[in-house]
Amino acid sequence: MFTTDFEEEEVKSLCPGLSPAEHVQHAIDCLRSSDSTLQDSHFSFRRWKIMDYSRAYSSHQITPLVVAERLISAVVQSSEPGMDMSFFVSYDARDILTQATESTLRYQRGEPLSVLDGVPIAVKDEINCMPYPTTGGSKWLHKVRPCKEDACCVERLRSCGAILVGKTNMQELSAGTSGINPHYGTSRNPYNPKRISGGSSISCCCMRRITVEVTIPDIEVMRLAHYVTIGSECTASIAHHLEHKGRSESGWDVRVALSIYGSFDSRDYLNAQRIRNRQMRFHEKIFSMADVIVSPMVGVTDYEIMEDAQETGELDYVNGAALVRYSIAGNFLGLPAVTVPFIGKPWSEAKLIQIAYAVEALCEAEYKKPQVFYDLLGEC
């Protein structure tokens, strides 16, 4: 385990018993106030944020119902032949409009539940969200594990007034990293729909206001140990379902992956945990010198989607390994991380959020409009 003999800077402790909406308000109070508005933005392209929606609703420039109608239209259009963006596995237009209508009425009364009220939020299809089945990107998981109630995080979002707009696509059982799914289609890159979603960034390590280069030893060994660990745990979790239904209804990529996972034995798993402990020591040493590790997001740029992969699924070992190369420490070692990516020491979530917030402000002017983009707040 990592030592935790340090105090995180500028952390506000919340009293127990606060409602989710009160937690949200405390989070907003911790952020610097922004003078930006929908009209005076000087950027050529801008991604709307939670506060943009909240301000637009509160000033009656637009209503959650109008935003919901635009979103439904965007989902329908993006799913049509010729585009096939496959953003969603499932959505219910009537449910979305019902939520949006209730939110609109709250704003008309001047009683929004929180700044999240009316903000559209999609849920990955491995998290329970009523009234949708949780398929995990498969054709069978929801049949053996029916969704009976919202997950805790979804329940809290709903209590804050967020509009839950459906379940987003994912690679079947998270058995890969390309996003190619033979059952529900491939989630395409909005910047170039012929390619998978992906990207790259810069690499350095931030050390108490100084930038230094560091080397993480045995990163490939850590990746393999991570693969053995998640494969073994995945197999143990769903093995009894696979015997009766899952394997025959899975894509070929998942069948191959599950066969590999099933070949791991207890010795492999224990060795992987020894490697995990060793990597914890390596990272503990790095964090004795640095506050945050900054790396590329992925180890390969987005590559083209092959037509045959859309029918069978894709198990590309080389590109798959490169895509997850820099995110393993967060997954395998349980370190907090923000998708820039920044990786921090244990219990440093506040610092990571603070840095990510600053980087977002610095990079906002450089955002480029995707080829496929739907403006839900435009001209309001």
N, C-alpha and C positions, 0 to 999 in steps of 0.2 A: 504494500500500500504506500501511497505518497504521504509524506509528512505535510501537515497543514498549519505549521507554526508561522503564519503570516496573516495580516489583516488586509482585507480588500479595501481599496480606497473608495470613498464617496458612495458607500452603500447605505441605503435607507432600509431599515428593518420595519416590517409591517406587523401590526398587531394581529394576533390570531382571531379568527371569527369574522373577518371581513368578507363581504360578498365578492364574487368575481367582478362585478361592475366597479366596486370600490377599489379593487386591485388595479383595474385598468386606469382609473382616474389617478391613482398614485403614480403609476408609470408615466402617464402624460405629464404630470406635474414635474417629474424628474427630467424631462426633455427640455431643451432650450426652446423658447417660443420662436415661432417662425413667422415672418411678415409676408411670406409668399402667398399669393392668392391665385385663383383660377385665371384671372384676367391679366395680371401683370407679370406672369412668368416670362423671362427673356430667353428661355431655352427653346431651341428648335424642336425638341421632342422631350416629353416628360412622362414618366410613369406616375400615375395618380397613387397617392398614399392614403392611409386611413384618415388622416386629418383633412385631406382634400375632400373626401366624401362627407365627413362630418360637417365641415364648414359650408359646403354646398347645400346640404340638407337644412342646416340650421338657419341659413340665410334665404331659404326658399328659392334658390336658383334652380333646383331640380328636386325631384322626389325619389325615394327608394323604389317606388313603383315604376317610374320611367326607366331607371337604371336596370331594374329587373327585366323589363320588356326588351331593352336593348341587349342585355346579356343573352336572353333566350334566343333572340334573333341571330346573335353572333354564333352561338353554339350550333344552331341549325345550319347556318351558312357554312361554317367551317367543317361541317360533317358531310357536306354534299359531295357527290362524285366530282373529281377534278381537284378537290382540295384534300379531303380525307385526312384532316389534321388529327382526328381521333383523340381529342383532349379529354373527353368524358367517357366513362364506362356506362354511367346511368345518371339521368337527371329527370325531374318531374316538374314540368312547366307549371302545372296547377299549384303544386306545393310552393314553388318559388314565388309565384304571384300572391299566394295567400300570406306568406311571410312578409313580402314587400308591402302589401296593403296594410297590414297591421303596423308595420314600422312607419309608414307614411302617416297614418292616423296619430301615432304617438308624436311625431314631429309637429303635426298640425295643432295638437294640444299643448305643445311646448314641453313634452314629457319624454324625451328620448331616454332609453335605459342606460346608455353610455355612448362614448364616441364610436363604438363599434356598431351602434344601432343602424341597420340598413346597409352595412358594408357587406358586399358579396364575398363569401369565402367558400372555396371548394375543399373537399376532404379526400385525401388519398384513399384508394380503395382497399386499404388494409386496416382502416380505422372505422369502427362502428358508427354509423350515422343514420338514424331513422329518416325516412321510411325505406331506405335502400338496403339491398343485400350487400354483404361484404364478401367479395369474390377473391380478393388478393390477386386479381388479374387472371384468375382461372375460370373454368367452366363448372367446377364441382365443389369448391371449398364452402360456398354459402349453403350447399345442400346438407352438409354434415355439421356445419357450424352456423346456424341461422342467427341473424342479427335481431336481438330482442329489445335492445335499448341503446341509447347514445353512449359512446365512450365518454369518460370524465371530461376530457378536453373539449369535446363537442358540446356536451351538456353546459359547460361554462360559457362557451361562445354563444350558444343559443340564449342563455339567460341574460347576456349582454345585448341581445337584439340583433346579432349578426345574422345575415341571410345565408343559410346553408344551401348551396346551389347544386349539389350533387357530388358524385364520386369520380375522381380523376383516374385516368388510365395509368397502368404501371406494368412493368415486365412481370410475367407470371411468377407468382410466389417469390418475387425479388431474386430470381435465380440468375439474373444477369444485370447489366448496367447500361445497355443500349436503348432500352425503352421499346424494343420491338416485341409486339405481342400478336401471335397468330389468331387469337380469338376476338380481340376488340380493336385491332388495328395498331399501327405504329404512331406514337406521339412524335410528330415531326417538329423540326426546328423552325420556329417562326421566322428566323432570319434567312433560312434557305430550306424550304420544305423537302428538298431532295435528300437532306442529311438528317442524322440523328441529332437530338439536342445535346450540346456539349460546348466546351470553350476552354480557354487557358488564361493565365494571368502571370504575375511576376513572382519572384522567389527571393525571400530574405528572412531575417529574424529580427524582431524589434526588441532591443535590450535597454530598458530604462532610458528612453529618449535617444538611444544610440542604435545604429543598424550594424549588425554583424552577421557574417555567414556562419552557419553551423552545418554539421553533417550528422544525419541520423543513421547510426550503424545498422547494418543487416535489414534494410527496409524490405528487401525481397523475401527474406526469411520471415519477417513479420507478416507480410501479405499472405504467404502460404499457411502460416499458423492461423491467421484470421480465417482463411478459406476452410481449413479443417474444422475450426471451432463452429462457425456458423452452419457448415454443412452437417456436422454431427448433431447439433442442436435442432436444426430444421427437421432432419430425418426422425429424431426421437419424438418431436412434437406431433408429426403427422403420419407416422409409420402405420398406425392401425387403420387410418383412413385410406392410405395408398393401397392396402391389400384388397379393399373391397371396391373402390371406385376411382380414386384420384389418378393413378398412373395411366390408365387407359384413356382418360379424358384430357390428359395434359399434352402440351405441345412437345415436339420431338426434342427441342433444346432442354426442356425441363426433365424429360425422361432420362436423357444422358446425364444431366447434372445430378439427379437423384440416384442414379446408378453409381456415380462416383462417390457421392456422399455416403452411400450405404457400404462402401468398401472400407471406410475408416473404422478402426477399432479403438478400444479404450486406451491402448498404448499411444496411438496417434494423438488422441484427444489430450491425454496427460502431458505429452511432449509439447503440444501446442500451448498449454497453460504455463509450462516452464519458460517457453519463449516469451509469452506475454509478460511474465514477471520480470524477465531480463530486460525487455523493452521499457517497462515501467521505470527500472533503474536508470536506463539511458535517458529517458525523458525527464526524470527527476533531476539529473545532472544538468541537462540543458536549461531547465527552468530555474536552476540556481543562478544562472547568468542572465537569463532573458525573461521577459514578461509574456511574450506572445511569439509563437512560430507562425510565419507567413509563408505560404507556399503557392505554387500554381493550383488551380482548382482541379484540373485533370492532367494526365500525362500524355494526352493525344488530342488533337483538334477533332471537331466533328467530321465523321466520315459518311460517305454516301450509303443510303439504304438499298440493299440488294433486294430485287423483286422476289426471289425464291425464299428469302428469309421471312417475308411477311406471311408465307403459307406454313412454314415449318417452325418458325422461331429461329433465333440465332444464338449460337454458343461459340463466340469468337474469343478464344483464350488470350490472344496477344492484345487486341484492343480492349478487351474487358479488364485485363490486368492493368493496362495503362490508365483506363478511366478511373479506377479506384485507388491508384497508387498513392495519392496524397491525402486521401480521406480516411485511411485505415486507422490512424492513431485515435481519431475521435470514436470510431466504431469499436475497435478492438480493445483499447485501453480505457474507454469510458471517460475520455477527456472532453471538456466542453469545447464546442467549436461553432463558428459562424461561417456560412458559405461565402467566403471571399477567396480562399478560406483563411481564417485565423484559428489557431489551436492554442488553448490556454491551459494553465495548470489547474488542478482541481479547485472548485469553488470560485473560479474567476469569471463567472458569467457576467457580472456587472462590468468588469473591465472590457470584456469582449464586445458587449453591446455598445459601450461607450465608444470604442475604437471603430466599430462597424458604422455607427451613426455618423462619426466624423468623416470616414472614408466615403460614405454615401453622399454627403454634402459636397465633398471635393470632386467626385466623379460625375455628379448629376449633369453637369453641362456637356459631358462627353457622350451621353446616352444617344444611341442611334435608333431610329424608328425601324422596327422589324418589318419584313415584307408582309407578314400576316399580323394585323393589329386591329383591334376593335376599341374605339374610344367611347367609353361608357359615360364620361362626364363632359365631353366636348360640346361646345356651343351651348352651354347652359347658363 
